[in-house]
Amino acid sequence: MHPLEKVTIIGSGNWGSAIAKIVGTNTACHTDLFEPTVRQWVYEEILDNKKLTDIINEQHENIKYLKGVKLPHNVVAVSDLVEACKDASLLVFVLPHQFIHGVCEKMKGYLRPQARAISLIKGLEITAEGTRLFSEEISHILNIPCAALSGANIANEVALEQFSESTIGCQDIEVDGHIFKNLFNTAYFRVNVIQDHVGVQLCGALKNVVAVGAGFSDGLGYGSNTKAAIIRLGLLEMRKFGQTFFGDAVQTETFFESCGAADLITTCNGGRNRKVAEAFVLTKKPIEQLEEELLNGQKLQGTLTAREVHQFLSARNMQHEFPLFSTVYRIAYEGLSPENIIIDI
């Protein structure tokens, strides 16, 4: 008889809160697999002279990041990271990627033996020297296996139980895949488990670059045909990047999962990357200024990733092999005319 899995969610923003609703509901349903209480590490904030953790635990709602959506009563907000993760066997990481290292270092030594993790952090780090998956960073610091989940998942829509799909990349499909599917799969949030955890995360990063290109197209007033061409060419470059630099670790089928084509379509039709790129063409203001005006200080992932990809490709003298990625970079950072989004690709 295996001990029940003890689940901790690391992070409590918009997406983290939407996921807490799913995880809390599923752990309560699958009492043969999971302990009933789900602890959620919440970065403590004060709202109207009350601690955010107290508000969540009393009102069962994250009024700052997911207002109007009730969380299951078995989700308990905890402000102390060590207390939140103590003896945990399943860790769900859903926090900004820049905090991964510091958070994991503080968690070392407090987890249950044979613990496992899953990263819901989209993307990966790309530098001139190489690439680094966030799941690998978690796995390396904590010395535990780490899967990845990504898909066409706008947090508010998922929280409102509007149907969507997601993809889990997991090396051990039979054991870990079974557990993670039971943790996340619902009637409105359909999960498919595949082995390609690298491709799942790669898609989450590169689709934002394509969305910037789609936004340029929208700003220029081009129609659906043009955007469809940009999406198709972008998907081809995403696949080529994966197979060129990761080889057999990335499977072609992954690009037709929710983490691939579906997330790409969603991001190119909505989201902040498309929105800011459209405004860049219409206002001719710098990207940094538009970030300030439109995103409340958040950074635009698409242009940042475009720059990282450009540095990575330039170091290998391969930028000409990825014309869409390179054109997005040159329009955003080198003053190239936005019209080149269809001329140069």
Secondary structure, 3 states (H helix, E strand, C coil): CCCCECEEEECCCHHHHHHHHHHHHHHHHCCCCECCCEEEECCCCEECCEEHHHHHHHHCCCCCCCCCCCCCCCEEEECCHHHHHCCCCEEEECCCHHHHHHHHHHHCCCCCCCCEEEECCCCEEECCCCEEEHHHHHHHHHCCCEEEEECCCCHHHHHCCCCEEEEEECCCHHHHHHHHHHHHCCCCEEEEEECCHHHHHHHHHHHHHHHHHHHHHHHCCCCHHHHHHHHHHHHHHHHHHHHHHHHHHCCHHHHHCHHHHHHHHHHHHCHHHHHHHHHHHHHCCCHHHHHHHHCCCCCCHHHHHHHHHHHHHHCCCCHHHCHHHHHHHHHHHCCCCCCHHHHCC
